[in-house]
Amino acid sequence: MGENIPETTTPMRTLYLEDNPLIAFHVEQMIEDLGHVFVGALESFSDLQKQFSSLAIDGALVDIDLADGSTGLDAAAWLFERGIPTVFLTGQVQIAERFSDVSLGFTSTPVQMNELADKIELFRSFGKS
């Protein structure tokens, strides 16, 4: 298990919407090092819509610019409507800040391990009051 995750904590199943495979691979390694489950990376909102029914996820990290344009905002809203929490992982933090109604937060890239750990933990409390 990762050093930031207590042994008794259930790993979060995390999807990443990112069109750059090198960035996706780097974040995949970080997610797994934290003791979570990397479900996969999709490069577009359209891929997400096509594959959503086959995914078992607790939350998603979302870049704003994807292979099909600046559709990360739409993807986050679409996931939110389906009860899936998101966190923007992007270099466009000014845009991400304006869309806090469809995400639990944001972090800029490149992301640091401790910040990624904190953001993934937000998925755990989504929908709990």
Summary of the structure (lengths in Angstrom):
residues: 129
radius of gyration: 13.3
end to end distance: 28.0
largest distance: 39.8
contacts: 398
relative contact order: 0.19
helix: 42%
strand: 19%
